[in-house]
Amino acid sequence: MTALIREGYLKERRIKGYRRRIVRSLSLTELGSKQLQRVSPGRTQRVHSHALAPENGHGNWKKTLRLHRGAACLLTAMRLRAIWQPGSQKESVMGKQLVYFSAYELTQKYGWDNRGARLLGIFVYRYYYYPVYYLGDSNLLWSEEAERMFLDRVASSPLGYGRTCGSSILLGDKWDLIENLMAHGVNPRSRLIRFSKNSSFHYFTVDEMGLRLMKLALDEMALYRFQRYLQQNGICKASMLPLYLFSLELLSEAYALKKGSKCGQNWIEAHCFRARQML
């Protein structure tokens, strides 16, 4: 990256952002665009059409952070081998393959206003669609009303027709963030992500282990096989809804019973270790 900036292919912006952090943003220069045109004309056209991100996304730290979070979700979709490129191909494979729609793509396609919502994208697989959020290494400011308004629009759109909204997928950099999510999730006064009687949150890291667990959660048949394995080894009780294995709401109840953060953290690590053995 440093060499590309020095040679003039990329432009770097540094913005003072939230909690005095420096937000770094990269964009193609004219020279970089010409080089990309020679290598991949199709990708250059997609960049210039702003099909994946708005033209005015740089310069404002809030918009830049949202671009960064959106890019993290897009990269996760790519690693999951989801169909992510805008176009008619998505509609033709939605019932057969994992498909990813960015929030920006949906607002452009349907003319929605997602102002205030933190949702960054939607995974669609078979009869379900899953809201996606990227947290990085910290929790998010949260407005349940704004999130619900956006998801209500998804439910009434062709994308949601005949499908059920699944659990919200929270992506982060470290498993340690689970403790923070559970502490704020049960606090009714918290301004960060909160649990409600209608909510369902699943947390995954964006490393190899997290991606494996996410594939498992998005595939019902694989999930039932995973539950059968846990039952046979005496790790969990039988249930008609194996998705509880990844529910933060139910995880918070089990965590509270462990009486202490250190013990709770050990329980979380053991839970993830068992999943790794299966995968």
Backbone torsions as a table, in degrees:
resi	resn	phi	psi	omega
1	MET	NA	-43.3	-179.3
2	THR	-59.6	-41.2	-179.9
3	ALA	-66.9	-40.3	179.8
4	LEU	-65.1	-35.9	177.1
5	ILE	-69.1	-44.7	-178.7
6	ARG	-63.8	-35.8	-178.2
7	GLU	-84.9	-3.5	173.6
8	GLY	90.9	11.8	179.3
9	TYR	-84.0	-27.4	179.7
10	LEU	-126.2	148.1	174.8
11	LYS	-110.3	131.9	-179.7
12	GLU	-106.0	134.0	173.3
13	ARG	-118.4	139.6	175.8
14	ARG	-120.8	123.4	-174.9
15	ILE	-124.7	135.2	173.4
16	LYS	-74.3	122.5	-174.2
17	GLY	-122.4	-150.7	-175.4
18	TYR	-60.7	135.5	179.4
19	ARG	55.0	38.4	176.5
20	ARG	62.3	17.9	176.8
21	ARG	-77.0	150.2	175.5
22	ILE	-96.7	118.1	179.6
23	VAL	-93.1	121.7	178.6
24	ARG	-101.1	132.3	-178.9
25	SER	-130.9	137.5	-179.9
26	LEU	-117.0	141.7	176.1
27	SER	-143.1	155.4	179.4
28	LEU	-70.5	136.7	171.0
29	THR	-88.7	176.8	177.3
30	GLU	-61.6	-39.7	177.8
31	LEU	-64.2	-42.6	178.7
32	GLY	-65.2	-37.4	178.7
33	SER	-64.8	-40.1	178.9
34	LYS	-66.0	-39.5	178.7
35	GLN	-65.4	-42.3	177.8
36	LEU	-64.6	-35.0	178.4
37	GLN	-62.0	-37.9	178.8
38	ARG	-69.3	-38.0	-175.7
39	VAL	-82.4	-44.0	-175.4
40	SER	-147.4	87.5	-178.6
41	PRO	-58.6	-36.5	-179.0
42	GLY	-63.6	-42.0	-180.0
43	ARG	-68.9	-35.4	177.8
44	THR	-62.7	-43.3	178.7
45	GLN	-62.0	-39.2	179.6
46	ARG	-66.9	-39.7	178.3
47	VAL	-63.5	-44.8	-177.6
48	HIS	-70.8	-24.0	178.9
49	SER	-80.4	-11.1	-179.0
50	HIS	55.8	42.2	179.3
51	ALA	-76.1	-21.2	-176.7
52	LEU	-109.0	-17.0	-177.8
53	ALA	-157.4	150.2	-179.1
54	PRO	-70.3	155.3	-178.0
55	GLU	-69.0	-32.3	-175.1
56	ASN	-99.5	31.7	-175.7
57	GLY	-79.1	-11.2	-177.0
58	HIS	-100.5	155.0	175.0
59	GLY	102.2	-30.7	176.4
60	ASN	-106.4	126.8	-171.0
61	TRP	-65.8	-32.3	178.7
62	LYS	-67.1	-43.7	178.4
63	LYS	-67.1	-38.0	-179.8
64	THR	-65.7	-41.9	177.7
65	LEU	-62.6	-38.2	178.5
66	ARG	-65.7	-38.3	175.4
67	LEU	-60.9	-42.6	-179.9
68	HIS	-63.8	-43.8	179.5
69	ARG	-64.7	-41.9	178.3
70	GLY	-62.2	-38.1	178.6
71	ALA	-65.3	-37.3	178.4
72	ALA	-63.8	-40.7	177.6
73	CYS	-67.1	-39.8	179.2
74	LEU	-64.6	-43.1	178.1
75	LEU	-63.7	-37.1	176.8
76	THR	-63.1	-43.1	177.7
77	ALA	-60.1	-40.4	178.9
78	MET	-63.5	-42.9	-178.4
79	ARG	-68.5	-25.9	175.7
80	LEU	-83.9	0.4	-178.5
81	ARG	61.7	34.8	175.5
82	ALA	-78.2	154.0	173.0
83	ILE	-79.1	115.5	-171.5
84	TRP	-122.9	-20.4	-175.1
85	GLN	-70.6	130.6	179.6
86	PRO	-57.4	141.4	179.3
87	GLY	147.9	177.7	-175.6
88	SER	-72.1	-15.0	-178.2
89	GLN	-61.1	-33.0	-177.8
90	LYS	-60.6	-47.5	-177.6
91	GLU	-61.5	-32.7	-176.0
92	SER	-77.4	-19.5	-176.3
93	VAL	-116.6	3.9	-172.8
94	MET	-58.2	-33.4	-179.8
95	GLY	-83.1	-6.9	-173.3
96	LYS	-117.0	-33.9	-176.2
97	GLN	-127.5	161.6	176.2
98	LEU	-70.9	129.6	-178.0
99	VAL	-124.7	143.3	179.5
100	TYR	-122.6	128.9	172.9
101	PHE	-115.3	127.3	174.3
102	SER	-77.4	154.5	178.2
103	ALA	-61.4	-37.9	178.9
104	TYR	-62.7	-42.3	178.8
105	GLU	-61.1	-41.4	-179.3
106	LEU	-68.0	-40.6	179.7
107	THR	-67.0	-34.9	177.1
108	GLN	-70.0	-38.4	-176.3
109	LYS	-73.3	-41.3	-174.3
110	TYR	-108.2	-4.3	179.7
111	GLY	73.0	28.0	-179.6
112	TRP	-79.7	160.5	173.2
113	ASP	-111.9	110.9	-179.4
114	ASN	-102.5	25.8	-179.8
115	ARG	-60.6	128.9	179.2
116	GLY	92.5	-20.7	179.6
117	ALA	-84.2	140.4	179.1
118	ARG	-93.8	-4.8	-180.0
119	LEU	-60.2	134.3	-176.0
120	LEU	-111.5	-18.5	-178.8
121	GLY	-174.6	176.7	-179.8
122	ILE	-135.2	126.5	168.7
123	PHE	-91.9	135.4	177.3
124	VAL	-123.0	126.0	177.1
125	TYR	-146.4	119.0	-179.4
126	ARG	56.0	-113.9	-172.7
127	TYR	-101.3	14.6	-177.3
128	TYR	-132.2	154.6	168.1
129	TYR	-130.8	144.4	-171.1
130	TYR	-125.5	118.3	174.7
131	PRO	-65.3	142.9	-176.4
132	VAL	-124.7	135.9	178.1
133	TYR	-132.7	146.9	174.9
134	TYR	-116.2	125.5	-177.2
135	LEU	-102.6	-25.8	-174.2
136	GLY	71.9	-119.2	-179.6
137	ASP	-114.2	14.6	-178.5
138	SER	-147.8	157.9	178.8
139	ASN	-68.9	169.1	-176.8
140	LEU	-114.7	143.3	166.3
141	LEU	-61.6	143.0	-165.8
142	TRP	-136.9	136.2	171.3
143	SER	-129.5	104.2	-177.6
144	GLU	-60.4	-34.0	-179.3
145	GLU	-65.1	-43.7	-179.7
146	ALA	-65.0	-40.9	179.6
147	GLU	-66.5	-42.7	-178.8
148	ARG	-64.7	-37.7	179.9
149	MET	-61.7	-43.6	179.9
150	PHE	-66.2	-42.7	-178.4
151	LEU	-69.3	-30.5	175.0
152	ASP	-63.5	-37.0	177.1
153	ARG	-67.1	-39.8	177.5
154	VAL	-62.2	-43.6	-177.4
155	ALA	-61.9	-34.3	-178.1
156	SER	-90.6	2.3	-179.3
157	SER	-93.7	168.8	175.5
158	PRO	-57.4	-30.0	179.6
159	LEU	-64.6	-37.6	-177.6
160	GLY	-89.6	-10.8	-176.7
161	TYR	-63.1	125.3	179.1
162	GLY	76.7	7.4	-179.8
163	ARG	-124.1	158.2	-179.6
164	THR	-109.5	140.6	176.6
165	CYS	-73.4	120.6	178.3
166	GLY	-86.7	-166.6	-179.5
167	SER	-67.6	148.7	174.9
168	SER	-74.9	131.7	-178.2
169	ILE	-98.6	119.4	176.9
170	LEU	-102.5	123.4	179.4
171	LEU	-105.6	134.9	179.2
172	GLY	-142.6	174.3	-177.5
173	ASP	-87.0	-28.7	-174.0
174	LYS	-137.6	150.6	175.9
175	TRP	-69.3	-23.8	-178.9
176	ASP	-58.3	-24.4	-177.0
177	LEU	-66.4	-17.8	180.0
178	ILE	-57.8	-40.4	-179.5
179	GLU	-60.1	-43.4	179.0
180	ASN	-64.3	-41.4	179.8
181	LEU	-62.8	-40.5	-179.4
182	MET	-70.9	-39.5	-179.5
183	ALA	-62.7	-43.7	-179.9
184	HIS	-80.7	-29.3	-177.4
185	GLY	-61.9	-32.6	-178.6
186	VAL	-96.5	0.6	-179.4
187	ASN	-95.1	109.7	-176.9
188	PRO	-65.7	-16.9	-178.8
189	ARG	-94.2	-6.4	-177.5
190	SER	-68.3	144.2	175.0
191	ARG	-93.6	-0.9	179.1
192	LEU	-95.2	-171.7	-175.8
193	ILE	-56.2	125.8	-177.9
194	ARG	-121.9	147.7	176.1
195	PHE	-86.6	148.0	174.8
196	SER	-137.0	175.5	-177.4
197	LYS	-65.9	-21.6	-178.6
198	ASN	-103.5	-1.7	-174.5
199	SER	-87.8	157.5	173.2
200	SER	-151.5	112.9	-177.0
201	PHE	-118.0	137.8	172.6
202	HIS	-121.9	138.6	-179.1
203	TYR	-115.9	134.3	176.7
204	PHE	-138.6	145.8	171.7
205	THR	-85.6	162.3	-177.8
206	VAL	-94.4	16.1	174.4
207	ASP	-87.5	-177.1	-175.5
208	GLU	-61.6	-39.9	179.8
209	MET	-63.7	-46.1	179.9
210	GLY	-62.1	-39.7	179.7
211	LEU	-65.5	-37.3	177.7
212	ARG	-64.3	-43.3	178.7
213	LEU	-65.2	-37.3	-179.9
214	MET	-65.7	-42.9	176.5
215	LYS	-57.7	-39.3	179.9
216	LEU	-64.7	-44.6	-178.1
217	ALA	-67.8	-27.4	-178.3
218	LEU	-88.2	-6.9	-178.5
219	ASP	-118.6	107.4	-175.1
220	GLU	-59.2	-43.8	-177.0
221	MET	-65.8	-43.5	178.2
222	ALA	-64.3	-34.7	-179.5
223	LEU	-67.7	-40.6	176.8
224	TYR	-65.2	-37.5	177.0
225	ARG	-65.1	-38.4	178.5
226	PHE	-63.9	-42.5	179.7
227	GLN	-64.4	-39.9	179.3
228	ARG	-61.2	-39.5	177.7
229	TYR	-62.1	-44.5	-179.6
230	LEU	-65.3	-37.7	178.4
231	GLN	-64.7	-45.5	-177.8
232	GLN	-63.3	-27.5	-179.7
233	ASN	-98.7	11.1	175.5
234	GLY	68.0	24.7	-177.1
235	ILE	-87.7	-34.0	179.8
236	CYS	-145.2	161.3	179.4
237	LYS	-81.8	162.9	178.9
238	ALA	-67.8	145.1	179.4
239	SER	-154.2	145.7	175.9
240	MET	-78.2	-12.7	-177.2
241	LEU	-123.3	82.7	-177.1
242	PRO	-65.4	-9.5	178.8
243	LEU	-63.0	-16.7	-179.9
244	TYR	-62.4	-17.7	179.4
245	LEU	-61.0	-23.2	-176.6
246	PHE	-118.4	8.5	-175.8
247	SER	-77.7	123.2	177.6
248	LEU	-67.2	-32.9	-180.0
249	GLU	-61.8	-47.2	179.3
250	LEU	-74.8	-30.6	176.1
251	LEU	-63.5	-36.8	179.6
252	SER	-65.5	-34.0	177.6
253	GLU	-66.8	-44.8	178.6
254	ALA	-65.5	-38.3	179.5
255	TYR	-62.6	-41.3	-179.0
256	ALA	-62.9	-31.1	-179.5
257	LEU	-73.5	-13.4	-176.2
258	LYS	-83.0	-9.0	173.2
259	LYS	56.6	65.8	174.5
260	GLY	133.3	141.1	-174.6
261	SER	-67.1	-36.5	-178.2
262	LYS	-66.5	-44.7	177.9
263	CYS	-64.8	-40.0	179.2
264	GLY	-63.5	-41.3	179.5
265	GLN	-64.5	-39.5	177.7
266	ASN	-63.1	-37.3	179.2
267	TRP	-65.2	-41.9	178.9
268	ILE	-62.6	-44.6	-179.5
269	GLU	-62.9	-39.1	178.5
270	ALA	-65.7	-38.9	178.7
271	HIS	-60.3	-44.8	-179.6
272	CYS	-70.2	-35.2	179.4
273	PHE	-63.9	-39.6	178.7
274	ARG	-64.6	-39.5	178.3
275	ALA	-64.0	-39.0	-179.8
276	ARG	-63.9	-37.7	178.8
277	GLN	-60.9	-39.7	-179.5
278	MET	-70.4	-39.0	-174.3
279	LEU	-81.9	NA	NA
